Amino acid sequence: MAEDKCYQVSWDEDRGVARTDWLPGAVCGIEEARAVDAEIHALGQGRVLSLVDLRQVASIDRPAREFFMDRNPNYRAVALVAGSASTRMLANFFLGLKRGAIPVKMFTSESDAVTWLQAQA
């Protein structure tokens, strides 16, 4: 599966955030959601500030969305970056699912998202 990943997880040392970048046309199912979560945990940074770039994702299925919203132990705060109307709709769906123990907010600007995340530290 590693060679077929539709996302990239990395640690941005300068900003102090874990990044998840979905590749163009990515379709996220429960397996991808679990893999992203495992990679975030494997960064070894404890509970992270997470920047999720949804601008290229095609879809995230319901089990994956529920997994991300239920799975709080690896995150202190999550900023979703959406560009198009469809990714904003997807991000708003995330936000409307339920309020969890961690703050989650949607942005159209990556720099605004990072500023907000750093204020959550």
Secondary structure, 3 states (H helix, E strand, C coil): CHHHCCEEEEEECCCCEEEEEECCCCEECHHHHHHHHHHHHHCCCCCEEEEEECCCCCEECHHHHHHHHHCCCCEEEEEEECCCHHHHHHHHHHHHHCCCCCCEEEECCHHHHHHHHHHCC
